[in-house]
Amino acid sequence: MEIRKDIAYGEEPEQLLDIYPAERADKTLVFFHGGGLEGSTKEENADAFAVLAQNGISVVSVEYRMYPRARYPDFIEDGARAVAWVSQHAAEQGLTENLYVGGSSAGAYIAMMLCFDPAYLKPYGVSNIQGYLFDAGQPTVHFRVLKERGLDPRRVVVDNAAPLYHVGTKEEVPPVLILAAGNDISGRLEQLALLAKTMEDFGHKNVTFRVLENFSHCGYCHAADAEGNLIYPKILLEFLNGQSGTVQ
């Protein structure tokens, strides 16, 4: 596998993506990295992406504008633009148009907003997203957005910048996997449980909420099992191949 690096999906210097192409893939995962909307890079989960590509899932890892240069909702708009770019250029890039969208931590917040608030993807006419992965994302207003507003980042705020605010505004949502750690950031596990329950209350039955005990926030992303195999890509493969279970 030859990773195709730093492909521009927009005009801003941060608007770049990497492609991990799989042979004979029938699914493409567009993924946004974590880092609190102010750190890390699209290479963060490269080890997991390589495993996914080896197992028939192409991955597009996206860079996006972050603080201090960015302001809400720049990073969400970048996410929408990246998904639209992949959808529009899938054939020429050797990717399938069966798209899945996900992210880890801050990246999951971006993915959640793309899922629940139609304002971001609807203008691009994207309609081929088959599922979403929310790995330990914040379903209330992201703490870094609160800091931008001059608020205490420990506040729990639900308004237009919160994924939870938009749950129930769409009749149908594709399959969703929600991941959390047993020892996640304070309040994160409870907020994600609320997200899952709220989706259930609105009749979205294709939601899997999975808690990985004995891990801290995203601590499973680079952890290995007893045989030395990475845990994270195995979890993603189970979901992408339609084999996700319930909480364990």
C-alpha positions, 0 to 999 in steps of 0.5 A: 500500500502506497499512502497518498499524502497531502492532497488538497481539498480546499485552498487553505493550507490546512485543508489537506488529506491523506489516502490509505487505499485498499485493494478491492475496497467496497467502503471508504472511511473519512476520518477526522483526528482528535486533539481538542481542536487545537492539536495533533495531525492527520497522521495520529491513527496511521497505524490503525488506518494501515490495518484497515486498508490491509483488510479492505477498507480505504481510509481518507484522513483529514487535516482541518483548521484548528485553534488558534487560527480557526474559529467556530465553525471553521473546522466543521465546514472543513469537515463538510468540504473534505467529505464532499471532495471525497464523494466527488473525486472517489472514482478518480482516486480509486475509492468507493463512493460508499462513504463512512464518516468518523473521528476520534475525540475532537474529530468525533465532534466534527463527525457528529455535527456533520451527521446531525446538522444538515446545514453543513453537508446539504449544500454539497448534495452529499447523500452517500454516507452509509454510517458514522463513527463517534469515538469519544466525541463531545455531544454538547458544545465542545469545550474549546468552543466554550473557551472561544466564547469566554466561558468555563470549558467545564460548562455543559451547554447545548445549543446550535453548536452541540450535536445533541441539539440537532438530534431528532431533526432528521427522520433517518440517520445511517448506522452509528457506532458510539465509543467511550472509555470506561475512564473517559474524560469527566462527564464524557461517558455520561454525555455519550450515553445521553446521546445514544439514549436520545437517538433511541428515543427518536426511533434511531434503532441502528445505534451501537454504544460501546464502552471499553472498560479499563481505558482512559480517554481514547487509550484504546486507539494505540493499544494491543491485545494479548496477541499483539494486534491493535484493538482499535482497527478491529473495533472499526472493522466490526462496525464497518463490516456490520458486526458491531455488538452492544456494550462490552 
